[in-house]
């Protein structure tokens, strides 16, 4: 008999929620607006793109 353990963190649900939020924020943007949006979000996060120090 297996014991079913309740999840305390559901990574798939979190990822889907984040993707849904981004999609709703960017759905009517042009390509240039989307690039600006992404640049702004990267700057706000403080995360450096791959290959940059």
Chimera marker file (.cmm) of the C-alpha trace (Angstrom):
<marker_set name="trace">
<marker id="1" x="0.000" y="0.000" z="0.000" r="1" g="1" b="0" radius="0.5"/>
<marker id="2" x="1.362" y="3.399" z="-1.021" r="1" g="1" b="0" radius="0.5"/>
<marker id="3" x="1.062" y="6.506" z="1.073" r="1" g="1" b="0" radius="0.5"/>
<marker id="4" x="-0.041" y="9.556" z="-0.888" r="1" g="1" b="0" radius="0.5"/>
<marker id="5" x="1.836" y="12.652" z="0.161" r="1" g="1" b="0" radius="0.5"/>
<marker id="6" x="0.259" y="16.053" z="-0.394" r="1" g="1" b="0" radius="0.5"/>
<marker id="7" x="2.406" y="18.456" z="-2.388" r="1" g="1" b="0" radius="0.5"/>
<marker id="8" x="3.649" y="21.518" z="-0.577" r="1" g="1" b="0" radius="0.5"/>
<marker id="9" x="5.091" y="23.088" z="-3.737" r="1" g="1" b="0" radius="0.5"/>
<marker id="10" x="3.691" y="22.509" z="-7.216" r="1" g="1" b="0" radius="0.5"/>
<marker id="11" x="6.294" y="23.720" z="-9.725" r="1" g="1" b="0" radius="0.5"/>
<marker id="12" x="4.120" y="22.949" z="-12.757" r="1" g="1" b="0" radius="0.5"/>
<marker id="13" x="1.222" y="25.020" z="-11.406" r="1" g="1" b="0" radius="0.5"/>
<marker id="14" x="3.570" y="27.916" z="-10.547" r="1" g="1" b="0" radius="0.5"/>
<marker id="15" x="5.108" y="27.847" z="-14.043" r="1" g="1" b="0" radius="0.5"/>
<marker id="16" x="1.670" y="27.809" z="-15.687" r="1" g="1" b="0" radius="0.5"/>
<marker id="17" x="0.485" y="30.721" z="-13.526" r="1" g="1" b="0" radius="0.5"/>
<marker id="18" x="3.573" y="32.767" z="-14.428" r="1" g="1" b="0" radius="0.5"/>
<marker id="19" x="3.199" y="31.974" z="-18.142" r="1" g="1" b="0" radius="0.5"/>
<marker id="20" x="-0.485" y="32.954" z="-18.023" r="1" g="1" b="0" radius="0.5"/>
<marker id="21" x="0.372" y="36.282" z="-16.325" r="1" g="1" b="0" radius="0.5"/>
<marker id="22" x="3.071" y="37.122" z="-18.890" r="1" g="1" b="0" radius="0.5"/>
<marker id="23" x="0.768" y="36.178" z="-21.774" r="1" g="1" b="0" radius="0.5"/>
<marker id="24" x="-2.021" y="38.410" z="-20.493" r="1" g="1" b="0" radius="0.5"/>
<marker id="25" x="0.399" y="41.337" z="-20.022" r="1" g="1" b="0" radius="0.5"/>
<marker id="26" x="1.911" y="41.008" z="-23.513" r="1" g="1" b="0" radius="0.5"/>
<marker id="27" x="-0.952" y="39.759" z="-25.674" r="1" g="1" b="0" radius="0.5"/>
<marker id="28" x="-1.525" y="43.010" z="-27.600" r="1" g="1" b="0" radius="0.5"/>
<marker id="29" x="2.086" y="44.180" z="-27.796" r="1" g="1" b="0" radius="0.5"/>
<marker id="30" x="4.056" y="44.617" z="-30.970" r="1" g="1" b="0" radius="0.5"/>
<marker id="31" x="7.390" y="42.855" z="-31.278" r="1" g="1" b="0" radius="0.5"/>
<marker id="32" x="9.303" y="46.017" z="-30.281" r="1" g="1" b="0" radius="0.5"/>
<marker id="33" x="7.026" y="46.596" z="-27.296" r="1" g="1" b="0" radius="0.5"/>
<marker id="34" x="7.557" y="42.987" z="-26.242" r="1" g="1" b="0" radius="0.5"/>
<marker id="35" x="11.364" y="43.375" z="-26.465" r="1" g="1" b="0" radius="0.5"/>
<marker id="36" x="11.170" y="46.518" z="-24.318" r="1" g="1" b="0" radius="0.5"/>
<marker id="37" x="8.953" y="44.679" z="-21.835" r="1" g="1" b="0" radius="0.5"/>
<marker id="38" x="11.468" y="41.835" z="-21.580" r="1" g="1" b="0" radius="0.5"/>
<marker id="39" x="14.416" y="44.229" z="-21.173" r="1" g="1" b="0" radius="0.5"/>
<marker id="40" x="12.573" y="46.046" z="-18.390" r="1" g="1" b="0" radius="0.5"/>
<marker id="41" x="11.729" y="42.794" z="-16.578" r="1" g="1" b="0" radius="0.5"/>
<marker id="42" x="15.337" y="41.594" z="-16.833" r="1" g="1" b="0" radius="0.5"/>
<marker id="43" x="16.620" y="44.896" z="-15.398" r="1" g="1" b="0" radius="0.5"/>
<marker id="44" x="14.080" y="44.750" z="-12.562" r="1" g="1" b="0" radius="0.5"/>
<marker id="45" x="15.030" y="41.190" z="-11.671" r="1" g="1" b="0" radius="0.5"/>
<marker id="46" x="18.760" y="41.866" z="-11.496" r="1" g="1" b="0" radius="0.5"/>
<marker id="47" x="19.470" y="38.610" z="-13.318" r="1" g="1" b="0" radius="0.5"/>
<marker id="48" x="22.201" y="38.835" z="-15.928" r="1" g="1" b="0" radius="0.5"/>
<marker id="49" x="21.662" y="37.134" z="-19.296" r="1" g="1" b="0" radius="0.5"/>
<marker id="50" x="23.770" y="34.082" z="-20.059" r="1" g="1" b="0" radius="0.5"/>
<marker id="51" x="27.297" y="35.009" z="-21.111" r="1" g="1" b="0" radius="0.5"/>
<marker id="52" x="27.345" y="38.374" z="-19.359" r="1" g="1" b="0" radius="0.5"/>
<marker id="53" x="29.279" y="39.083" z="-16.167" r="1" g="1" b="0" radius="0.5"/>
<link id1="1" id2="2" r="1" g="1" b="0" radius="0.2"/>
<link id1="2" id2="3" r="1" g="1" b="0" radius="0.2"/>
<link id1="3" id2="4" r="1" g="1" b="0" radius="0.2"/>
<link id1="4" id2="5" r="1" g="1" b="0" radius="0.2"/>
<link id1="5" id2="6" r="1" g="1" b="0" radius="0.2"/>
<link id1="6" id2="7" r="1" g="1" b="0" radius="0.2"/>
<link id1="7" id2="8" r="1" g="1" b="0" radius="0.2"/>
<link id1="8" id2="9" r="1" g="1" b="0" radius="0.2"/>
<link id1="9" id2="10" r="1" g="1" b="0" radius="0.2"/>
<link id1="10" id2="11" r="1" g="1" b="0" radius="0.2"/>
<link id1="11" id2="12" r="1" g="1" b="0" radius="0.2"/>
<link id1="12" id2="13" r="1" g="1" b="0" radius="0.2"/>
<link id1="13" id2="14" r="1" g="1" b="0" radius="0.2"/>
<link id1="14" id2="15" r="1" g="1" b="0" radius="0.2"/>
<link id1="15" id2="16" r="1" g="1" b="0" radius="0.2"/>
<link id1="16" id2="17" r="1" g="1" b="0" radius="0.2"/>
<link id1="17" id2="18" r="1" g="1" b="0" radius="0.2"/>
<link id1="18" id2="19" r="1" g="1" b="0" radius="0.2"/>
<link id1="19" id2="20" r="1" g="1" b="0" radius="0.2"/>
<link id1="20" id2="21" r="1" g="1" b="0" radius="0.2"/>
<link id1="21" id2="22" r="1" g="1" b="0" radius="0.2"/>
<link id1="22" id2="23" r="1" g="1" b="0" radius="0.2"/>
<link id1="23" id2="24" r="1" g="1" b="0" radius="0.2"/>
<link id1="24" id2="25" r="1" g="1" b="0" radius="0.2"/>
<link id1="25" id2="26" r="1" g="1" b="0" radius="0.2"/>
<link id1="26" id2="27" r="1" g="1" b="0" radius="0.2"/>
<link id1="27" id2="28" r="1" g="1" b="0" radius="0.2"/>
<link id1="28" id2="29" r="1" g="1" b="0" radius="0.2"/>
<link id1="29" id2="30" r="1" g="1" b="0" radius="0.2"/>
<link id1="30" id2="31" r="1" g="1" b="0" radius="0.2"/>
<link id1="31" id2="32" r="1" g="1" b="0" radius="0.2"/>
<link id1="32" id2="33" r="1" g="1" b="0" radius="0.2"/>
<link id1="33" id2="34" r="1" g="1" b="0" radius="0.2"/>
<link id1="34" id2="35" r="1" g="1" b="0" radius="0.2"/>
<link id1="35" id2="36" r="1" g="1" b="0" radius="0.2"/>
<link id1="36" id2="37" r="1" g="1" b="0" radius="0.2"/>
<link id1="37" id2="38" r="1" g="1" b="0" radius="0.2"/>
<link id1="38" id2="39" r="1" g="1" b="0" radius="0.2"/>
<link id1="39" id2="40" r="1" g="1" b="0" radius="0.2"/>
<link id1="40" id2="41" r="1" g="1" b="0" radius="0.2"/>
<link id1="41" id2="42" r="1" g="1" b="0" radius="0.2"/>
<link id1="42" id2="43" r="1" g="1" b="0" radius="0.2"/>
<link id1="43" id2="44" r="1" g="1" b="0" radius="0.2"/>
<link id1="44" id2="45" r="1" g="1" b="0" radius="0.2"/>
<link id1="45" id2="46" r="1" g="1" b="0" radius="0.2"/>
<link id1="46" id2="47" r="1" g="1" b="0" radius="0.2"/>
<link id1="47" id2="48" r="1" g="1" b="0" radius="0.2"/>
<link id1="48" id2="49" r="1" g="1" b="0" radius="0.2"/>
<link id1="49" id2="50" r="1" g="1" b="0" radius="0.2"/>
<link id1="50" id2="51" r="1" g="1" b="0" radius="0.2"/>
<link id1="51" id2="52" r="1" g="1" b="0" radius="0.2"/>
<link id1="52" id2="53" r="1" g="1" b="0" radius="0.2"/>
</marker_set>
